[in-house]
Amino acid sequence: MSSYSSEQPSQQGQSSGDYIPPRRTPMACQFCRARKLKCDGRPTCGNCSKRAIACHYVPVSAQGSAGTPS
């Protein structure tokens, strides 16, 4: 006899009216953007801090837009 239970974990406090979506970081640093990583938006993000590299942010509009006709 196993002690495995087929019960689903309860979702207390997760009624349909209480859902708050996670906050998005307004802009990712260049390293996170290039590697498609989750950037935490700090002045030196966690990914750059772990790798001991310079963390710099460039606005999306300043990178040039590939989707606009020239």
All heavy atoms as TSV, in Angstrom:
chain	resi	resn	atom	element	x	y	z
A	1	MET	N	N	0.839	-1.166	0.000
A	1	MET	CA	C	0.000	0.000	0.000
A	1	MET	C	C	0.888	1.235	0.000
A	1	MET	O	O	1.751	1.383	0.850
A	1	MET	CB	C	-0.861	-0.062	1.266
A	1	MET	CG	C	-1.936	0.949	1.328
A	1	MET	SD	S	-3.409	0.192	0.591
A	1	MET	CE	C	-4.474	1.520	0.598
A	2	SER	N	N	0.718	2.101	-0.960
A	2	SER	CA	C	1.562	3.287	-1.019
A	2	SER	C	C	0.872	4.465	-0.334
A	2	SER	O	O	-0.332	4.473	-0.141
A	2	SER	CB	C	1.861	3.650	-2.475
A	2	SER	OG	O	0.683	4.082	-3.112
A	3	SER	N	N	1.657	5.472	-0.012
A	3	SER	CA	C	1.113	6.655	0.650
A	3	SER	C	C	0.819	7.763	-0.352
A	3	SER	O	O	0.624	8.898	0.022
A	3	SER	CB	C	2.093	7.156	1.716
A	3	SER	OG	O	3.298	7.518	1.088
A	4	TYR	N	N	0.801	7.421	-1.638
A	4	TYR	CA	C	0.520	8.398	-2.693
A	4	TYR	C	C	-0.941	8.807	-2.652
A	4	TYR	O	O	-1.831	7.976	-2.565
A	4	TYR	CB	C	0.867	7.815	-4.069
A	4	TYR	CG	C	0.507	8.739	-5.215
A	4	TYR	CD1	C	1.287	9.834	-5.494
A	4	TYR	CD2	C	-0.615	8.506	-5.994
A	4	TYR	CE1	C	0.963	10.688	-6.531
A	4	TYR	CE2	C	-0.950	9.349	-7.031
A	4	TYR	CZ	C	-0.149	10.446	-7.302
A	4	TYR	OH	O	-0.470	11.294	-8.323
A	5	SER	N	N	-1.174	10.077	-2.721
A	5	SER	CA	C	-2.543	10.589	-2.712
A	5	SER	C	C	-2.832	11.243	-4.045
A	5	SER	O	O	-2.003	11.958	-4.595
A	5	SER	CB	C	-2.689	11.620	-1.581
A	5	SER	OG	O	-3.967	12.201	-1.640
A	6	SER	N	N	-4.002	11.013	-4.588
A	6	SER	CA	C	-4.355	11.579	-5.879
A	6	SER	C	C	-4.998	12.957	-5.758
A	6	SER	O	O	-5.543	13.476	-6.704
A	6	SER	CB	C	-5.308	10.634	-6.615
A	6	SER	OG	O	-6.506	10.518	-5.873
A	7	GLU	N	N	-4.936	13.544	-4.568
A	7	GLU	CA	C	-5.543	14.854	-4.377
A	7	GLU	C	C	-4.728	15.938	-5.059
A	7	GLU	O	O	-3.504	15.898	-5.060
A	7	GLU	CB	C	-5.640	15.177	-2.884
A	7	GLU	CG	C	-6.601	14.282	-2.138
A	7	GLU	CD	C	-6.636	14.634	-0.661
A	7	GLU	OE1	O	-6.159	15.722	-0.310
A	7	GLU	OE2	O	-7.127	13.819	0.120
A	8	GLN	N	N	-5.416	16.884	-5.631
A	8	GLN	CA	C	-4.770	18.041	-6.243
A	8	GLN	C	C	-4.393	19.017	-5.127
A	8	GLN	O	O	-5.117	19.140	-4.147
A	8	GLN	CB	C	-5.746	18.738	-7.206
A	8	GLN	CG	C	-6.168	17.882	-8.358
A	8	GLN	CD	C	-5.125	17.878	-9.450
A	8	GLN	OE1	O	-4.348	18.804	-9.561
A	8	GLN	NE2	N	-5.106	16.846	-10.245
A	9	PRO	N	N	-3.272	19.754	-5.257
A	9	PRO	CA	C	-2.941	20.759	-4.248
A	9	PRO	C	C	-3.998	21.864	-4.263
A	9	PRO	O	O	-4.481	22.270	-5.317
A	9	PRO	CB	C	-1.582	21.301	-4.673
A	9	PRO	CG	C	-1.284	20.709	-5.993
A	9	PRO	CD	C	-2.276	19.638	-6.275
A	10	SER	N	N	-4.386	22.300	-3.085
A	10	SER	CA	C	-5.420	23.330	-3.020
A	10	SER	C	C	-4.838	24.681	-3.424
A	10	SER	O	O	-3.657	24.957	-3.233
A	10	SER	CB	C	-5.986	23.408	-1.608
A	10	SER	OG	O	-4.994	23.838	-0.707
A	11	GLN	N	N	-5.677	25.501	-3.981
A	11	GLN	CA	C	-5.253	26.830	-4.410
A	11	GLN	C	C	-5.975	27.860	-3.559
A	11	GLN	O	O	-6.872	28.545	-4.013
A	11	GLN	CB	C	-5.556	27.035	-5.886
A	11	GLN	CG	C	-4.753	26.133	-6.774
A	11	GLN	CD	C	-5.027	26.406	-8.242
A	11	GLN	OE1	O	-5.801	27.278	-8.595
A	11	GLN	NE2	N	-4.377	25.669	-9.104
A	12	GLN	N	N	-5.598	27.941	-2.302
A	12	GLN	CA	C	-6.243	28.864	-1.395
A	12	GLN	C	C	-5.884	30.292	-1.774
A	12	GLN	O	O	-4.746	30.590	-2.102
A	12	GLN	CB	C	-5.798	28.587	0.034
A	12	GLN	CG	C	-6.257	27.227	0.509
A	12	GLN	CD	C	-5.710	26.899	1.881
A	12	GLN	OE1	O	-4.842	27.598	2.382
A	12	GLN	NE2	N	-6.215	25.840	2.471
A	13	GLY	N	N	-6.870	31.196	-1.735
A	13	GLY	CA	C	-6.624	32.593	-2.057
A	13	GLY	C	C	-6.479	32.836	-3.541
A	13	GLY	O	O	-6.041	33.884	-3.957
A	14	GLN	N	N	-6.811	31.881	-4.370
A	14	GLN	CA	C	-6.642	32.007	-5.814
A	14	GLN	C	C	-7.997	32.065	-6.511
A	14	GLN	O	O	-8.169	31.499	-7.565
A	14	GLN	CB	C	-5.824	30.840	-6.364
A	14	GLN	CG	C	-4.375	30.856	-5.961
A	14	GLN	CD	C	-3.619	32.003	-6.583
A	14	GLN	OE1	O	-3.937	32.457	-7.663
A	14	GLN	NE2	N	-2.617	32.488	-5.907
A	15	SER	N	N	-8.959	32.744	-5.901
A	15	SER	CA	C	-10.241	32.867	-6.580
A	15	SER	C	C	-10.072	33.748	-7.807
A	15	SER	O	O	-9.104	34.492	-7.926
A	15	SER	CB	C	-11.297	33.442	-5.637
A	15	SER	OG	O	-10.960	34.760	-5.292
A	16	SER	N	N	-11.002	33.661	-8.730
A	16	SER	CA	C	-10.857	34.343	-10.009
A	16	SER	C	C	-10.723	35.855	-9.856
A	16	SER	O	O	-10.104	36.520	-10.676
A	16	SER	CB	C	-12.038	34.019	-10.918
A	16	SER	OG	O	-13.238	34.477	-10.308
A	17	GLY	N	N	-11.253	36.463	-8.805
A	17	GLY	CA	C	-11.164	37.901	-8.619
A	17	GLY	C	C	-9.875	38.347	-7.953
A	17	GLY	O	O	-9.552	39.527	-7.947
A	18	ASP	N	N	-9.103	37.419	-7.380
A	18	ASP	CA	C	-7.895	37.783	-6.640
A	18	ASP	C	C	-6.613	37.668	-7.453
A	18	ASP	O	O	-5.546	37.946	-6.946
A	18	ASP	CB	C	-7.746	36.876	-5.406
A	18	ASP	CG	C	-8.841	37.105	-4.396
A	18	ASP	OD1	O	-9.519	38.147	-4.479
A	18	ASP	OD2	O	-9.028	36.235	-3.530
A	19	TYR	N	N	-6.712	37.259	-8.710
A	19	TYR	CA	C	-5.506	37.027	-9.506
A	19	TYR	C	C	-4.801	38.337	-9.828
A	19	TYR	O	O	-5.406	39.266	-10.345
A	19	TYR	CB	C	-5.840	36.295	-10.807
A	19	TYR	CG	C	-4.629	36.109	-11.692
A	19	TYR	CD1	C	-3.641	35.195	-11.348
A	19	TYR	CD2	C	-4.456	36.869	-12.834
A	19	TYR	CE1	C	-2.526	35.022	-12.138
A	19	TYR	CE2	C	-3.341	36.703	-13.628
A	19	TYR	CZ	C	-2.386	35.781	-13.270
A	19	TYR	OH	O	-1.271	35.628	-14.052
A	20	ILE	N	N	-3.529	38.417	-9.498
A	20	ILE	CA	C	-2.704	39.576	-9.837
A	20	ILE	C	C	-1.571	39.055	-10.709
A	20	ILE	O	O	-0.765	38.237	-10.257
A	20	ILE	CB	C	-2.130	40.243	-8.574
A	20	ILE	CG1	C	-3.271	40.714	-7.682
A	20	ILE	CG2	C	-1.216	41.391	-8.949
A	20	ILE	CD1	C	-2.820	41.214	-6.325
A	21	PRO	N	N	-1.506	39.494	-11.977
A	21	PRO	CA	C	-0.438	38.994	-12.849
A	21	PRO	C	C	0.930	39.481	-12.368
A	21	PRO	O	O	1.034	40.537	-11.750
A	21	PRO	CB	C	-0.788	39.594	-14.215
A	21	PRO	CG	C	-1.658	40.759	-13.925
A	21	PRO	CD	C	-2.361	40.458	-12.638
A	22	PRO	N	N	1.988	38.700	-12.630
A	22	PRO	CA	C	3.321	39.127	-12.217
A	22	PRO	C	C	3.728	40.401	-12.947
A	22	PRO	O	O	3.360	40.620	-14.093
A	22	PRO	CB	C	4.228	37.955	-12.614
A	22	PRO	CG	C	3.440	37.156	-13.574
A	22	PRO	CD	C	2.000	37.425	-13.324
A	23	ARG	N	N	4.476	41.240	-12.256
A	23	ARG	CA	C	4.922	42.499	-12.853
A	23	ARG	C	C	6.011	42.235	-13.883
A	23	ARG	O	O	6.890	41.407	-13.669
A	23	ARG	CB	C	5.448	43.447	-11.794
A	23	ARG	CG	C	4.375	43.941	-10.864
A	23	ARG	CD	C	4.941	45.024	-9.975
A	23	ARG	NE	N	3.912	45.517	-9.093
A	23	ARG	CZ	C	3.249	46.645	-9.315
A	23	ARG	NH1	N	3.516	47.365	-10.368
A	23	ARG	NH2	N	2.330	47.049	-8.471
A	24	ARG	N	N	5.952	42.968	-14.974
A	24	ARG	CA	C	6.978	42.855	-16.011
A	24	ARG	C	C	8.050	43.894	-15.773
A	24	ARG	O	O	7.771	45.011	-15.371
A	24	ARG	CB	C	6.374	43.108	-17.387
A	24	ARG	CG	C	5.530	41.964	-17.868
A	24	ARG	CD	C	5.080	42.190	-19.265
A	24	ARG	NE	N	6.238	42.332	-20.143
A	24	ARG	CZ	C	6.182	42.312	-21.447
A	24	ARG	NH1	N	5.036	42.165	-22.041
A	24	ARG	NH2	N	7.262	42.441	-22.171
A	25	THR	N	N	9.285	43.533	-16.052
A	25	THR	CA	C	10.364	44.497	-16.018
A	25	THR	C	C	10.201	45.370	-17.251
A	25	THR	O	O	10.052	44.851	-18.358
A	25	THR	CB	C	11.728	43.768	-16.063
A	25	THR	OG1	O	11.793	42.878	-14.963
A	25	THR	CG2	C	12.886	44.735	-16.007
A	26	PRO	N	N	10.217	46.691	-17.095
A	26	PRO	CA	C	9.968	47.547	-18.247
A	26	PRO	C	C	11.003	47.396	-19.360
A	26	PRO	O	O	10.702	47.601	-20.527
A	26	PRO	CB	C	9.984	48.960	-17.679
A	26	PRO	CG	C	10.573	48.860	-16.336
A	26	PRO	CD	C	10.426	47.454	-15.873
A	27	MET	N	N	12.223	47.019	-19.010
A	27	MET	CA	C	13.254	46.894	-20.024
A	27	MET	C	C	14.314	45.914	-19.548
A	27	MET	O	O	14.698	45.934	-18.386
A	27	MET	CB	C	13.897	48.276	-20.271
A	27	MET	CG	C	14.915	48.290	-21.349
A	27	MET	SD	S	15.485	49.945	-21.818
A	27	MET	CE	C	15.582	50.808	-20.283
A	28	ALA	N	N	14.782	45.069	-20.435
A	28	ALA	CA	C	15.841	44.112	-20.108
A	28	ALA	C	C	17.189	44.692	-20.531
A	28	ALA	O	O	17.268	45.469	-21.484
A	28	ALA	CB	C	15.604	42.793	-20.823
A	29	CYS	N	N	18.235	44.293	-19.830
A	29	CYS	CA	C	19.575	44.753	-20.207
A	29	CYS	C	C	19.996	44.065	-21.508
A	29	CYS	O	O	19.359	43.120	-21.969
A	29	CYS	CB	C	20.567	44.450	-19.090
A	29	CYS	SG	S	20.957	42.708	-18.867
A	30	GLN	N	N	21.060	44.529	-22.084
A	30	GLN	CA	C	21.519	44.005	-23.377
A	30	GLN	C	C	21.866	42.522	-23.308
A	30	GLN	O	O	21.543	41.759	-24.214
A	30	GLN	CB	C	22.728	44.800	-23.871
A	30	GLN	CG	C	22.391	46.204	-24.307
A	30	GLN	CD	C	21.423	46.201	-25.464
A	30	GLN	OE1	O	20.256	46.509	-25.308
A	30	GLN	NE2	N	21.907	45.850	-26.625
A	31	PHE	N	N	22.519	42.093	-22.243
A	31	PHE	CA	C	22.910	40.694	-22.116
A	31	PHE	C	C	21.684	39.792	-22.040
A	31	PHE	O	O	21.577	38.805	-22.759
A	31	PHE	CB	C	23.787	40.495	-20.874
A	31	PHE	CG	C	24.186	39.059	-20.652
A	31	PHE	CD1	C	25.213	38.500	-21.401
A	31	PHE	CD2	C	23.528	38.274	-19.722
A	31	PHE	CE1	C	25.574	37.172	-21.205
A	31	PHE	CE2	C	23.884	36.951	-19.528
A	31	PHE	CZ	C	24.909	36.404	-20.272
A	32	CYS	N	N	20.727	40.153	-21.183
A	32	CYS	CA	C	19.520	39.335	-21.028
A	32	CYS	C	C	18.702	39.343	-22.307
A	32	CYS	O	O	18.123	38.322	-22.683
A	32	CYS	CB	C	18.674	39.855	-19.865
A	32	CYS	SG	S	19.434	39.599	-18.256
A	33	ARG	N	N	18.653	40.467	-22.978
A	33	ARG	CA	C	17.900	40.547	-24.228
A	33	ARG	C	C	18.528	39.659	-25.290
A	33	ARG	O	O	17.841	38.943	-26.014
A	33	ARG	CB	C	17.859	41.996	-24.703
A	33	ARG	CG	C	16.856	42.228	-25.793
A	33	ARG	CD	C	16.798	43.682	-26.179
A	33	ARG	NE	N	16.277	44.488	-25.095
A	33	ARG	CZ	C	16.482	45.781	-24.967
A	33	ARG	NH1	N	17.218	46.429	-25.843
A	33	ARG	NH2	N	15.955	46.446	-23.965
A	34	ALA	N	N	19.856	39.664	-25.371
A	34	ALA	CA	C	20.546	38.856	-26.376
A	34	ALA	C	C	20.398	37.357	-26.096
A	34	ALA	O	O	20.238	36.561	-27.024
A	34	ALA	CB	C	22.024	39.229	-26.420
A	35	ARG	N	N	20.438	36.975	-24.828
A	35	ARG	CA	C	20.332	35.560	-24.457
A	35	ARG	C	C	18.898	35.124	-24.187
A	35	ARG	O	O	18.660	33.965	-23.852
A	35	ARG	CB	C	21.162	35.288	-23.193
A	35	ARG	CG	C	22.635	35.543	-23.345
A	35	ARG	CD	C	23.335	34.322	-23.931
A	35	ARG	NE	N	24.753	34.546	-24.059
A	35	ARG	CZ	C	25.672	34.049	-23.249
A	35	ARG	NH1	N	25.320	33.304	-22.238
A	35	ARG	NH2	N	26.950	34.298	-23.451
A	36	LYS	N	N	17.959	36.073	-24.270
A	36	LYS	CA	C	16.541	35.824	-23.986
A	36	LYS	C	C	16.370	35.246	-22.579
A	36	LYS	O	O	15.706	34.240	-22.356
A	36	LYS	CB	C	15.912	34.907	-25.034
A	36	LYS	CG	C	15.884	35.547	-26.399
A	36	LYS	CD	C	15.147	34.693	-27.388
A	36	LYS	CE	C	15.096	35.395	-28.738
A	36	LYS	NZ	N	14.366	34.630	-29.732
A	37	LEU	N	N	16.980	35.939	-21.610
A	37	LEU	CA	C	16.889	35.558	-20.210
A	37	LEU	C	C	15.931	36.495	-19.490
A	37	LEU	O	O	15.655	37.597	-19.961
A	37	LEU	CB	C	18.269	35.654	-19.543
A	37	LEU	CG	C	19.347	34.750	-20.103
A	37	LEU	CD1	C	20.694	35.077	-19.475
A	37	LEU	CD2	C	18.984	33.300	-19.858
A	38	LYS	N	N	15.464	36.086	-18.340
A	38	LYS	CA	C	14.606	36.917	-17.518
A	38	LYS	C	C	15.483	37.909	-16.769
A	38	LYS	O	O	16.296	37.542	-15.947
A	38	LYS	CB	C	13.822	36.047	-16.537
A	38	LYS	CG	C	12.964	36.805	-15.580
A	38	LYS	CD	C	11.792	37.401	-16.279
A	38	LYS	CE	C	10.884	38.094	-15.271
A	38	LYS	NZ	N	9.917	38.952	-15.903
A	39	CYS	N	N	15.319	39.199	-17.079
A	39	CYS	CA	C	16.102	40.263	-16.440
A	39	CYS	C	C	15.296	40.807	-15.269
A	39	CYS	O	O	14.097	41.036	-15.393
A	39	CYS	CB	C	16.373	41.368	-17.459
A	39	CYS	SG	S	17.494	42.640	-16.845
A	40	ASP	N	N	15.951	41.037	-14.124
A	40	ASP	CA	C	15.214	41.543	-12.969
A	40	ASP	C	C	15.130	43.064	-12.940
A	40	ASP	O	O	14.468	43.634	-12.081
A	40	ASP	CB	C	15.782	41.000	-11.662
A	40	ASP	CG	C	17.247	41.284	-11.465
A	40	ASP	OD1	O	17.793	42.223	-12.094
A	40	ASP	OD2	O	17.878	40.564	-10.660
A	41	GLY	N	N	15.791	43.754	-13.855
A	41	GLY	CA	C	15.644	45.196	-13.992
A	41	GLY	C	C	16.449	46.032	-13.010
A	41	GLY	O	O	16.324	47.250	-12.990
A	42	ARG	N	N	17.277	45.427	-12.206
A	42	ARG	CA	C	18.103	46.182	-11.262
A	42	ARG	C	C	19.213	46.899	-12.018
A	42	ARG	O	O	19.528	46.538	-13.150
A	42	ARG	CB	C	18.715	45.241	-10.236
A	42	ARG	CG	C	17.697	44.570	-9.371
A	42	ARG	CD	C	18.381	43.664	-8.398
A	42	ARG	NE	N	17.399	42.854	-7.689
A	42	ARG	CZ	C	17.698	41.782	-7.005
A	42	ARG	NH1	N	18.941	41.366	-6.934
A	42	ARG	NH2	N	16.767	41.113	-6.399
A	43	PRO	N	N	19.836	47.896	-11.397
A	43	PRO	CA	C	20.951	48.585	-12.085
A	43	PRO	C	C	22.026	47.611	-12.575
A	43	PRO	O	O	22.552	47.762	-13.663
A	43	PRO	CB	C	21.499	49.520	-11.015
A	43	PRO	CG	C	20.307	49.826	-10.164
A	43	PRO	CD	C	19.509	48.537	-10.135
A	44	THR	N	N	22.372	46.623	-11.775
A	44	THR	CA	C	23.189	45.497	-12.230
A	44	THR	C	C	22.355	44.261	-11.964
A	44	THR	O	O	22.187	43.849	-10.824
A	44	THR	CB	C	24.528	45.410	-11.482
A	44	THR	OG1	O	25.251	46.614	-11.692
A	44	THR	CG2	C	25.357	44.240	-11.976
A	45	CYS	N	N	21.794	43.685	-13.030
A	45	CYS	CA	C	20.854	42.577	-12.859
A	45	CYS	C	C	21.565	41.330	-12.338
A	45	CYS	O	O	22.790	41.231	-12.374
A	45	CYS	CB	C	20.128	42.290	-14.166
A	45	CYS	SG	S	21.081	41.382	-15.379
A	46	GLY	N	N	20.779	40.380	-11.885
A	46	GLY	CA	C	21.319	39.155	-11.312
A	46	GLY	C	C	22.128	38.343	-12.301
A	46	GLY	O	O	23.162	37.763	-11.953
A	47	ASN	N	N	21.694	38.287	-13.555
A	47	ASN	CA	C	22.421	37.514	-14.566
A	47	ASN	C	C	23.790	38.115	-14.845
A	47	ASN	O	O	24.780	37.401	-14.946
A	47	ASN	CB	C	21.611	37.444	-15.862
A	47	ASN	CG	C	20.353	36.623	-15.708
A	47	ASN	OD1	O	20.371	35.562	-15.102
A	47	ASN	ND2	N	19.256	37.115	-16.243
A	48	CYS	N	N	23.865	39.434	-14.974
A	48	CYS	CA	C	25.157	40.092	-15.215
A	48	CYS	C	C	26.043	40.019	-13.973
A	48	CYS	O	O	27.255	39.855	-14.076
A	48	CYS	CB	C	24.937	41.546	-15.625
A	48	CYS	SG	S	24.191	41.731	-17.256
A	49	SER	N	N	25.427	40.125	-12.806
A	49	SER	CA	C	26.175	40.050	-11.560
A	49	SER	C	C	26.835	38.680	-11.398
A	49	SER	O	O	28.000	38.591	-11.022
A	49	SER	CB	C	25.237	40.326	-10.390
A	49	SER	OG	O	25.914	40.258	-9.171
A	50	LYS	N	N	26.103	37.600	-11.707
A	50	LYS	CA	C	26.655	36.244	-11.609
A	50	LYS	C	C	27.839	36.056	-12.536
A	50	LYS	O	O	28.776	35.345	-12.228
A	50	LYS	CB	C	25.587	35.210	-11.978
A	50	LYS	CG	C	24.556	34.970	-10.933
A	50	LYS	CD	C	23.578	33.925	-11.444
A	50	LYS	CE	C	22.319	33.916	-10.616
A	50	LYS	NZ	N	21.300	33.034	-11.185
A	51	ARG	N	N	27.774	36.692	-13.705
A	51	ARG	CA	C	28.824	36.515	-14.708
A	51	ARG	C	C	29.904	37.585	-14.630
A	51	ARG	O	O	30.855	37.570	-15.398
A	51	ARG	CB	C	28.189	36.527	-16.099
A	51	ARG	CG	C	27.327	35.302	-16.334
A	51	ARG	CD	C	26.437	35.476	-17.539
A	51	ARG	NE	N	25.678	34.285	-17.857
A	51	ARG	CZ	C	24.539	33.938	-17.279
A	51	ARG	NH1	N	24.004	34.705	-16.353
A	51	ARG	NH2	N	23.912	32.836	-17.626
A	52	ALA	N	N	29.746	38.529	-13.701
A	52	ALA	CA	C	30.701	39.630	-13.494
A	52	ALA	C	C	30.953	40.400	-14.793
A	52	ALA	O	O	32.088	40.651	-15.171
A	52	ALA	CB	C	32.004	39.103	-12.900
A	53	ILE	N	N	29.852	40.739	-15.489
A	53	ILE	CA	C	29.972	41.533	-16.707
A	53	ILE	C	C	29.240	42.856	-16.521
A	53	ILE	O	O	28.409	42.986	-15.619
A	53	ILE	CB	C	29.410	40.795	-17.940
A	53	ILE	CG1	C	27.922	40.477	-17.752
A	53	ILE	CG2	C	30.195	39.540	-18.229
A	53	ILE	CD1	C	27.280	39.882	-18.985
A	54	ALA	N	N	29.549	43.823	-17.356
A	54	ALA	CA	C	28.893	45.125	-17.289
A	54	ALA	C	C	27.435	44.975	-17.703
A	54	ALA	O	O	27.119	44.319	-18.684
A	54	ALA	CB	C	29.603	46.119	-18.197
A	55	CYS	N	N	26.555	45.583	-16.941
A	55	CYS	CA	C	25.127	45.517	-17.210
A	55	CYS	C	C	24.692	46.887	-17.699
A	55	CYS	O	O	24.790	47.865	-16.969
A	55	CYS	CB	C	24.387	45.143	-15.930
A	55	CYS	SG	S	22.617	44.888	-16.142
A	56	HIS	N	N	24.235	46.956	-18.963
A	56	HIS	CA	C	23.779	48.250	-19.464
A	56	HIS	C	C	22.462	48.096	-20.214
A	56	HIS	O	O	22.200	47.081	-20.848
A	56	HIS	CB	C	24.842	48.937	-20.319
A	56	HIS	CG	C	25.305	48.125	-21.489
A	56	HIS	ND1	N	26.216	47.108	-21.386
A	56	HIS	CD2	C	24.971	48.190	-22.795
A	56	HIS	CE1	C	26.429	46.574	-22.572
A	56	HIS	NE2	N	25.678	47.202	-23.449
A	57	TYR	N	N	21.670	49.126	-20.069
A	57	TYR	CA	C	20.333	49.151	-20.646
A	57	TYR	C	C	20.297	50.148	-21.790
A	57	TYR	O	O	20.795	51.260	-21.674
A	57	TYR	CB	C	19.313	49.569	-19.581
A	57	TYR	CG	C	19.186	48.562	-18.465
A	57	TYR	CD1	C	20.046	48.564	-17.387
A	57	TYR	CD2	C	18.192	47.611	-18.503
A	57	TYR	CE1	C	19.924	47.642	-16.366
A	57	TYR	CE2	C	18.052	46.679	-17.493
A	57	TYR	CZ	C	18.923	46.702	-16.428
A	57	TYR	OH	O	18.797	45.778	-15.426
A	58	VAL	N	N	19.719	49.732	-22.904
A	58	VAL	CA	C	19.541	50.595	-24.064
A	58	VAL	C	C	18.058	50.565	-24.407
A	58	VAL	O	O	17.490	49.476	-24.564
A	58	VAL	CB	C	20.380	50.099	-25.266
A	58	VAL	CG1	C	20.137	50.952	-26.493
A	58	VAL	CG2	C	21.841	50.082	-24.905
A	59	PRO	N	N	17.415	51.728	-24.508
A	59	PRO	CA	C	15.996	51.722	-24.876
A	59	PRO	C	C	15.775	51.019	-26.209
A	59	PRO	O	O	16.620	51.073	-27.101
A	59	PRO	CB	C	15.646	53.206	-24.985
A	59	PRO	CG	C	16.697	53.907	-24.189
A	59	PRO	CD	C	17.929	53.055	-24.272
A	60	VAL	N	N	14.641	50.354	-26.355
A	60	VAL	CA	C	14.342	49.584	-27.555
A	60	VAL	C	C	14.345	50.496	-28.789
A	60	VAL	O	O	14.864	50.135	-29.817
A	60	VAL	CB	C	12.980	48.879	-27.403
A	60	VAL	CG1	C	12.601	48.161	-28.690
A	60	VAL	CG2	C	13.033	47.902	-26.258
A	61	SER	N	N	13.805	51.704	-28.666
A	61	SER	CA	C	13.735	52.617	-29.812
A	61	SER	C	C	15.113	53.067	-30.273
A	61	SER	O	O	15.316	53.381	-31.432
A	61	SER	CB	C	12.885	53.832	-29.468
A	61	SER	OG	O	13.463	54.530	-28.385
A	62	ALA	N	N	16.110	53.061	-29.381
A	62	ALA	CA	C	17.460	53.495	-29.736
A	62	ALA	C	C	18.235	52.408	-30.480
A	62	ALA	O	O	19.267	52.682	-31.072
A	62	ALA	CB	C	18.228	53.902	-28.493
A	63	GLN	N	N	17.748	51.171	-30.466
A	63	GLN	CA	C	18.445	50.079	-31.129
A	63	GLN	C	C	18.171	50.069	-32.617
A	63	GLN	O	O	18.818	49.369	-33.373
A	63	GLN	CB	C	18.004	48.743	-30.564
A	63	GLN	CG	C	18.496	48.484	-29.176
A	63	GLN	CD	C	18.102	47.103	-28.715
A	63	GLN	OE1	O	17.368	46.401	-29.395
A	63	GLN	NE2	N	18.592	46.705	-27.567
A	64	GLY	N	N	17.207	50.822	-33.054
A	64	GLY	CA	C	16.817	50.754	-34.447
A	64	GLY	C	C	15.705	49.745	-34.592
A	64	GLY	O	O	15.682	48.735	-33.916
A	65	SER	N	N	14.752	50.029	-35.422
A	65	SER	CA	C	13.626	49.129	-35.548
A	65	SER	C	C	13.683	48.423	-36.890
A	65	SER	O	O	13.673	49.033	-37.944
A	65	SER	CB	C	12.315	49.898	-35.390
A	65	SER	OG	O	12.337	51.054	-36.169
A	66	ALA	N	N	13.763	47.113	-36.843
A	66	ALA	CA	C	13.882	46.304	-38.060
A	66	ALA	C	C	12.547	46.175	-38.774
A	66	ALA	O	O	12.502	45.893	-39.968
A	66	ALA	CB	C	14.406	44.920	-37.699
A	67	GLY	N	N	11.448	46.388	-38.061
A	67	GLY	CA	C	10.147	46.180	-38.660
A	67	GLY	C	C	9.595	47.376	-39.414
A	67	GLY	O	O	8.575	47.266	-40.083
A	68	THR	N	N	10.249	48.515	-39.352
A	68	THR	CA	C	9.729	49.695	-40.039
A	68	THR	C	C	10.360	49.843	-41.417
A	68	THR	O	O	11.555	49.610	-41.590
A	68	THR	CB	C	9.993	50.974	-39.237
A	68	THR	OG1	O	11.398	51.109	-39.031
A	68	THR	CG2	C	9.282	50.935	-37.892
A	69	PRO	N	N	9.579	50.217	-42.401
A	69	PRO	CA	C	10.137	50.397	-43.733
A	69	PRO	C	C	11.032	51.633	-43.796
A	69	PRO	O	O	10.797	52.607	-43.114
A	69	PRO	CB	C	8.912	50.571	-44.625
A	69	PRO	CG	C	7.806	50.956	-43.712
A	69	PRO	CD	C	8.157	50.426	-42.360
A	70	SER	N	N	12.058	51.592	-44.624
A	70	SER	CA	C	12.975	52.731	-44.706
A	70	SER	C	C	12.806	53.537	-45.955
A	70	SER	O	O	12.140	53.206	-46.873
A	70	SER	CB	C	14.435	52.283	-44.602
A	70	SER	OG	O	14.658	51.091	-45.271
